[in-house]
């Protein structure tokens, strides 16, 4: 799944980007609110992390912009403001959750996962196709009831194919949602290599990854 981080503190932004990437997210990280709005116009995100205070356009301004435009993507606000009044103000503007700095990364990750489990997002925690079961909460995959070990990229790729099954997932969509950098993935054999490895791992699980020549891939039960 793809996540957007808007945080003007460079070291913190790097920590968040690295941590989310290691947990299977395709991450875009920007330093101000105007960049955040530009990325929101270009891509769809599973979750957005916004710092309260940013140059050019504050996090609260970005929240208001998103909600006025009808964007219901879950938003986690990060801030040094710890008063009840500030928390209420942020939530009333349209943020979904609020985390005060400094914080533990494990808590941030748990909050993001909780936001993605909300019914309004229509993202079911468990996805099944044939004998494959992927649990987005525990990040576990089972094939015919047995644990299946996947890398972070393979997990994200399988999740994307499962959510879109039986529809075609284009190479561009895979590059954007799994790698976060369209040019790097589409312009090489990176996608093909990962799909081949994933196809071998899910073989015998009652679901097959089919190649649609010059277009992309789809996951089909059977």
Residue pairs with C-beta under 8 A, 6 or more apart in sequence:
1 24
1 25
1 26
1 46
1 47
1 116
1 156
1 159
1 177
2 25
2 26
2 27
2 28
2 43
2 44
2 45
2 46
2 176
2 177
2 180
3 20
3 25
3 26
3 27
3 28
3 45
3 46
3 47
3 48
3 49
3 112
4 27
4 28
4 29
4 30
4 36
4 39
4 40
4 43
4 45
4 47
4 48
4 49
5 13
5 16
5 17
5 20
5 27
5 28
5 29
5 30
5 49
6 29
6 30
6 31
6 32
6 33
6 35
6 36
6 48
6 49
6 50
6 51
6 54
6 59
6 62
7 13
7 16
7 29
7 31
7 49
7 50
7 51
7 54
7 78
8 31
8 32
8 51
8 53
8 54
8 55
9 51
10 31
12 101
13 29
13 31
14 29
15 105
16 27
16 29
16 49
16 105
16 108
17 27
17 29
19 105
19 108
19 109
20 27
20 109
20 112
21 27
21 152
21 180
22 152
23 109
23 139
23 152
24 139
24 152
24 153
24 155
24 156
24 159
25 46
25 156
26 156
26 176
26 177
26 178
26 179
26 180
27 180
28 39
28 43
28 180
30 36
30 39
31 54
31 55
32 54
32 55
32 56
32 57
33 50
33 54
33 55
33 56
33 57
33 58
33 59
33 61
33 62
34 56
34 57
35 56
36 48
36 50
36 54
36 57
36 62
37 57
37 62
37 65
40 48
40 62
40 66
40 71
40 73
43 176
44 73
45 73
46 73
46 74
46 116
46 123
47 73
47 74
47 75
47 76
47 112
47 115
47 116
48 66
48 73
48 74
48 75
48 76
49 75
49 76
49 78
49 108
49 112
50 59
50 62
50 63
50 75
50 76
50 77
50 78
50 95
51 59
51 77
51 78
51 79
52 58
52 59
52 60
52 77
52 78
52 79
52 80
52 81
52 90
53 59
53 79
53 80
54 62
57 65
59 77
59 78
59 79
60 77
60 89
60 90
60 93
63 75
63 77
63 90
63 93
63 94
63 95
64 93
64 94
66 73
66 75
66 94
67 93
67 94
72 120
74 96
74 97
74 112
74 115
74 116
74 118
74 121
75 94
75 95
75 96
75 97
76 95
76 96
76 97
76 98
76 99
76 108
76 111
76 112
76 115
77 90
77 95
77 97
77 98
77 99
78 99
78 101
78 103
79 86
79 90
79 98
79 99
79 100
79 101
80 100
80 101
81 87
81 90
81 100
82 100
87 98
90 98
91 98
96 115
96 118
97 111
97 114
97 115
99 107
99 108
99 111
113 136
113 137
115 121
116 123
116 136
117 123
117 125
117 136
117 137
123 136
123 163
124 136
125 135
125 136
125 137
126 133
126 134
126 135
126 136
126 137
127 133
127 134
127 136
127 159
127 162
127 163
128 134
129 162
129 165
129 206
129 207
129 219
129 221
130 205
130 206
130 207
130 221
130 222
131 143
131 144
131 145
131 204
131 205
131 206
131 207
132 141
132 142
132 143
132 148
132 158
132 162
132 202
132 205
132 206
132 207
133 141
133 142
134 140
134 141
134 155
134 158
134 159
134 162
135 141
136 159
139 155
140 147
141 147
141 148
141 150
141 155
141 158
142 148
143 201
143 202
143 204
143 205
144 204
144 205
144 206
148 201
148 202
148 205
149 201
150 158
150 198
150 201
153 178
153 179
153 194
154 194
154 197
154 198
154 201
156 177
156 178
157 174
157 178
157 194
157 195
157 198
158 198
158 202
158 219
160 169
160 173
160 174
160 177
160 178
161 169
161 209
161 217
161 218
161 219
162 219
164 218
164 219
165 207
165 218
165 219
165 220
165 221
166 218
166 219
166 220
166 221
167 218
168 212
168 215
168 216
168 217
168 218
169 216
169 217
169 218
170 215
170 216
171 185
171 186
171 191
171 215
171 216
171 217
172 182
172 186
172 216
173 216
174 185
174 191
174 216
174 217
175 181
175 182
175 183
175 184
175 185
175 186
175 191
176 182
178 185
178 194
179 185
179 190
184 190
185 191
195 209
195 211
195 217
198 209
199 208
199 209
202 208
202 209
206 221
206 222
207 219
207 220
207 221
207 222
208 219
208 220
208 222
209 217
209 218
209 219
210 217
210 218
210 219
210 220
211 217
212 218
